[in-house]
Amino acid sequence: MMEENIFNYQKEEEPVELESFQGEKRKLIQPTSLKDPKLEKLKEALVDWINKTLKPEHIVVQSLEEDVYDGLVLHHLLSRLADVHLNVEEIVLTSTAQIRKLEIIMEELGKRLGTQDSSQIKWNVKLIHNKDLLATLHLLVAMVRCFQPELDLPSDVKIEVVVVEVSKSGIKSDVQVEILTEGSSDTDSLSNTEREDPIEQLLKLEAHKVNTVKKALVHFVNQHISSLGLQVIDMDKQFADGVILLLLIGQLEGFFIPLFDFNLTPVSDSEMLHNVTLALDLLKDTGFQLSNVDPQDIVSLDTTATLKVLYALFNKHKGK
């Protein structure tokens, strides 16, 4: 009978203690769903999103179950995404302190996510701290939808769960389908290739094709900065400090950036980050749409981020 084997459904997650949720309803992911490719892609997308968001903090997440439960990652995400700085300890080791920290974080997140109706909430402090994968996924998806709705998470992710209710009289269970992300609407039915950033598509091509585009962009840049006595030879490195990028933007957009607004000879990471942040802010102010480009990525010699910025400039000014 299902009642006799019900806790085998959680074999690939943390062991489930009967007493831990007596009198409650609990959802357990079926093992077959844990191996669903769509679920795996969603988990990968969320891990990638967290790591890109927290890259300036030097925080790296490998497992959603093991790296989110203590509140450290959620605390930093809330700080980065909502500019909320809570008076909580950075690192807490005891279970009691972790739960107390999570309570403060989750209360603030509830305000931001608009989850006042507790009956609609699919996560809570206890579930997150118990490393409940389903609750953690629901919370992170809700955070993405709230703070970065433009992020393209895998759509139509559904999994089978066993809903278990434990009472003194025994165990009741039922198999249900849980929706993690909605399916694409008719107005949003473009394929991933059609929606994907052109630079993301480019980087999937052969290396020689990528190098050809890089050379074209370098030629375009040099055409517009040669009058300043500057030349780009190494595209991967020469934009990291933001100086050439700022001067290029000034040349192309037709305005002068006062020298006291940026560091002409930056030496520290913070000075470089200031320059690149200013450059991206200027581009956004002049109407450029730059998806998922973080200033820190350019400072860190991220080729994809640098290519996205240069391609946006090239695309607008290629006729000049």
Secondary structure, DSSP 8 states (H G I E B T S, - for coil): -HHHHGGGGGTTSS---GGGGBTSEEEEE-HHHHT-HHHHHHHHHHHHHHHHHTGGGT---S-HHHHHTTSHHHHHHHHHHH-------S---SHHHHHHHHHHHHHHHHHHHT---GGG----HHHHHTT-HHHHHHHHHHHHHHH-TTS---SSEEEEEEEEEEETTEEEEEEEEEEEE----GGG---HHHHS-HHHHHTTS-HHHHHHHHHHHHHHHHHHHGGGT---S-HHHHTTTSHHHHHHHHHHHT----GGGS-SS--SHHHHHHHHHHHHHHHHHTT---TT--HHHHHTT-HHHHHHHHHHHHHHHTT-
